[in-house]
Amino acid sequence: MFEPVLLRNVDVPDGHLLSTYQVGGGYQALTKALGEYTPDEIVELVKESNLRGRGGAGFPTGMKWSFVPKAAGKPKYLCCNADEGEPGTFKDRIIMERDPHQLIEGLAVSAYAIGAETAYVYIRGEYVTAIRRMEQAIAQAHENGYLGTGILGSNFKFMVHIHRGAGAYICGEETAMLESLEGKRAQPRLKPPFPAVAGLYASPTVINNVETLACVPHIVMRGSAWFRGIGPDRSPGPKLYCVSGQVRKPGLYELPMGISLRELVEEYAGGPLPGRKVKAVIPGGVSAPVIPESDLEVGMDFDSLAAAGSMLGSAGVVVIDDSTCMVKIATRIIEFFHHESCGKCTPCREGLNWTVKVLRRIEAGEGETGDLEQLEMLCKGIFGNTFCALGDGAAMGLRAALKHFREEFVAHIEERRCPFH
Amino acid sequence: MTMREEIEAAAARYPDRRSAIMPALMIAQKEHGHLPGPVLEDVAEILGVERVWVYELVTFYTLFHTEPIGRFHLQLCDNVSCMLCGSEALLKHLETTLRIKKGETTADGVFTLSTVECLGACEMAPVMQVGDDYHGNLDNARLDALLESFRAAERVASVERAHPPSPGE
């Protein structure tokens, strides 16, 4: 029987208060980490757990930490990516609003592991409630000796600061976030150097997602074998799935990695609305290529979704039913990426502008023969030719819509109208 | 705290004062409602940073407003999850009720209507942010009730603006 851990406090009244968190065993992981483990042993423990980053890329967390140089010298920074802008995603907001101490404890244990004394939590500017709850929780943790100097009688010193974003999706890209933290326009950096070597203020920096950090205290308390025992060995652990769209029970579900998309949508989220059929599901935020209904058996983990030509991404599961036009969905998604392109790389900035124009005219019934080939050419021109993954996500998503729902695009062009209107 | 003190407190969180421009702009916008040129220059002067560094942020991030906006900024999400749950009809309802198009402000300066990208609250789609608050599971009736509550709050605020309490009260 799977026991939720990440969401165990979210429905508890006053789950955001320190007293509630302490009743549930809060800050015992930090006590255990400081008392029983060296920093290197924490890194090893997280490596053994096979925890992979929950922000979208799925990079092994312990390995990321091990890239931080051991040498003293420049200060090391821990940054928490709480920018959560991927459409269809709301898991990090719920953790921060309803169980902020879980994140703060994860930050403290992770900072101890990598040797950081300062963390910045970059929270998107719209999340005002999350920001207030986090600030309140940081103050409470500080007053009670879980943050500050000489934490829990050790010589570990650590402080957390909130940095409020201001409405730019691109800040979820880790190097753009670092630029933003340095007070600049959020335009991604060319890698290398990787942030672990030269990140924030050119110092060694680790950037982890909220959910990733929230897993860390549980790994310390329950062990790496427990974590690896949940879901597929190469992509294990408890996972938060954000379900939305045309589905009976939208919401946040904590279930094992690797659960089938069909089980998630049909059993946990209640299936389609009355009288409707599921047509397609976006499994990991709008950057993730759409999965047609016939392929819903796919496992919700990094490797299974990659093998199916999509990705787990942020696990923003958007359910689309048979009343909805896929050309319209594709157009809306590309409009989003066009709006959020930072403008640095020409293929993304200009390519998405052209792509939006072609898609809008197809949706309006003004498409022409050759438009689909032009869309494919534009995708080819964008994919792989930009500093960051924003353009790649747009191109992959559009390619998948063209592949799985080509007949809808063709019908728009041939009938010179949207068949769904 | 004065605006200057608040900005100084924010700057103390970073090793480089340039990092404090974003928080300083948030503080200044809260104080002034929007960010006209002289306010941007104040921010640059308080932090001791290049003015162009301040201008380049204001023109990049969508939550900063260089022009005045309505006292209630209705920010309706129209990204995929909200669209699937009916945000287009809600936008039409707001445009009809307020007699403005998206991007516009009512003549009395009370409401500005915008559509925004995903607010990260898709479990309660369709969603609208107004000020600091999210309003979810919207339909026309809920929108009408919300607009009425904003108008009522505005009536109280306008009386207070016309008759400010004397310092002794």
HADDOCK unambig.tbl for C-alpha pairs under 7 A between the chains (distance, minus, plus):
assign (segid A and resid 84 and name CA) (segid B and resid 120 and name CA) 6.97 0.50 0.50
assign (segid A and resid 85 and name CA) (segid B and resid 118 and name CA) 6.77 0.50 0.50
assign (segid A and resid 85 and name CA) (segid B and resid 120 and name CA) 6.62 0.50 0.50
assign (segid A and resid 87 and name CA) (segid B and resid 79 and name CA) 6.97 0.50 0.50
assign (segid A and resid 87 and name CA) (segid B and resid 118 and name CA) 5.15 0.50 0.50
assign (segid A and resid 87 and name CA) (segid B and resid 120 and name CA) 6.80 0.50 0.50
assign (segid A and resid 88 and name CA) (segid B and resid 81 and name CA) 6.29 0.50 0.50
assign (segid A and resid 88 and name CA) (segid B and resid 120 and name CA) 6.72 0.50 0.50
assign (segid A and resid 88 and name CA) (segid B and resid 122 and name CA) 5.92 0.50 0.50
assign (segid A and resid 89 and name CA) (segid B and resid 120 and name CA) 5.59 0.50 0.50
assign (segid A and resid 90 and name CA) (segid B and resid 120 and name CA) 4.67 0.50 0.50
assign (segid A and resid 90 and name CA) (segid B and resid 121 and name CA) 5.51 0.50 0.50
assign (segid A and resid 90 and name CA) (segid B and resid 122 and name CA) 6.76 0.50 0.50
assign (segid A and resid 126 and name CA) (segid B and resid 119 and name CA) 6.98 0.50 0.50
assign (segid A and resid 128 and name CA) (segid B and resid 132 and name CA) 5.81 0.50 0.50
assign (segid A and resid 161 and name CA) (segid B and resid 13 and name CA) 6.93 0.50 0.50
assign (segid A and resid 164 and name CA) (segid B and resid 23 and name CA) 6.88 0.50 0.50
assign (segid A and resid 166 and name CA) (segid B and resid 61 and name CA) 5.44 0.50 0.50
assign (segid A and resid 166 and name CA) (segid B and resid 62 and name CA) 6.41 0.50 0.50
assign (segid A and resid 166 and name CA) (segid B and resid 63 and name CA) 4.99 0.50 0.50
assign (segid A and resid 167 and name CA) (segid B and resid 61 and name CA) 5.56 0.50 0.50
assign (segid A and resid 167 and name CA) (segid B and resid 62 and name CA) 5.13 0.50 0.50
assign (segid A and resid 167 and name CA) (segid B and resid 63 and name CA) 5.36 0.50 0.50
assign (segid A and resid 168 and name CA) (segid B and resid 61 and name CA) 5.84 0.50 0.50
assign (segid A and resid 168 and name CA) (segid B and resid 62 and name CA) 6.81 0.50 0.50
assign (segid A and resid 181 and name CA) (segid B and resid 19 and name CA) 5.71 0.50 0.50
assign (segid A and resid 182 and name CA) (segid B and resid 18 and name CA) 6.38 0.50 0.50
assign (segid A and resid 182 and name CA) (segid B and resid 19 and name CA) 4.48 0.50 0.50
assign (segid A and resid 183 and name CA) (segid B and resid 18 and name CA) 5.16 0.50 0.50
assign (segid A and resid 183 and name CA) (segid B and resid 19 and name CA) 4.04 0.50 0.50
assign (segid A and resid 183 and name CA) (segid B and resid 20 and name CA) 6.60 0.50 0.50
assign (segid A and resid 183 and name CA) (segid B and resid 21 and name CA) 5.89 0.50 0.50
assign (segid A and resid 183 and name CA) (segid B and resid 22 and name CA) 6.41 0.50 0.50
assign (segid A and resid 184 and name CA) (segid B and resid 57 and name CA) 6.63 0.50 0.50
assign (segid A and resid 185 and name CA) (segid B and resid 56 and name CA) 6.77 0.50 0.50
assign (segid A and resid 185 and name CA) (segid B and resid 57 and name CA) 5.77 0.50 0.50
assign (segid A and resid 185 and name CA) (segid B and resid 60 and name CA) 6.36 0.50 0.50
assign (segid A and resid 243 and name CA) (segid B and resid 123 and name CA) 6.83 0.50 0.50
assign (segid A and resid 244 and name CA) (segid B and resid 81 and name CA) 6.15 0.50 0.50
assign (segid A and resid 244 and name CA) (segid B and resid 122 and name CA) 5.70 0.50 0.50
assign (segid A and resid 244 and name CA) (segid B and resid 123 and name CA) 5.55 0.50 0.50
assign (segid A and resid 245 and name CA) (segid B and resid 81 and name CA) 4.74 0.50 0.50
assign (segid A and resid 245 and name CA) (segid B and resid 84 and name CA) 5.60 0.50 0.50
assign (segid A and resid 245 and name CA) (segid B and resid 85 and name CA) 6.35 0.50 0.50
assign (segid A and resid 246 and name CA) (segid B and resid 84 and name CA) 6.25 0.50 0.50
assign (segid A and resid 246 and name CA) (segid B and resid 85 and name CA) 6.73 0.50 0.50
assign (segid A and resid 250 and name CA) (segid B and resid 123 and name CA) 5.17 0.50 0.50
assign (segid A and resid 251 and name CA) (segid B and resid 123 and name CA) 4.75 0.50 0.50
assign (segid A and resid 318 and name CA) (segid B and resid 81 and name CA) 6.56 0.50 0.50
assign (segid A and resid 329 and name CA) (segid B and resid 80 and name CA) 6.79 0.50 0.50
assign (segid A and resid 332 and name CA) (segid B and resid 80 and name CA) 6.78 0.50 0.50
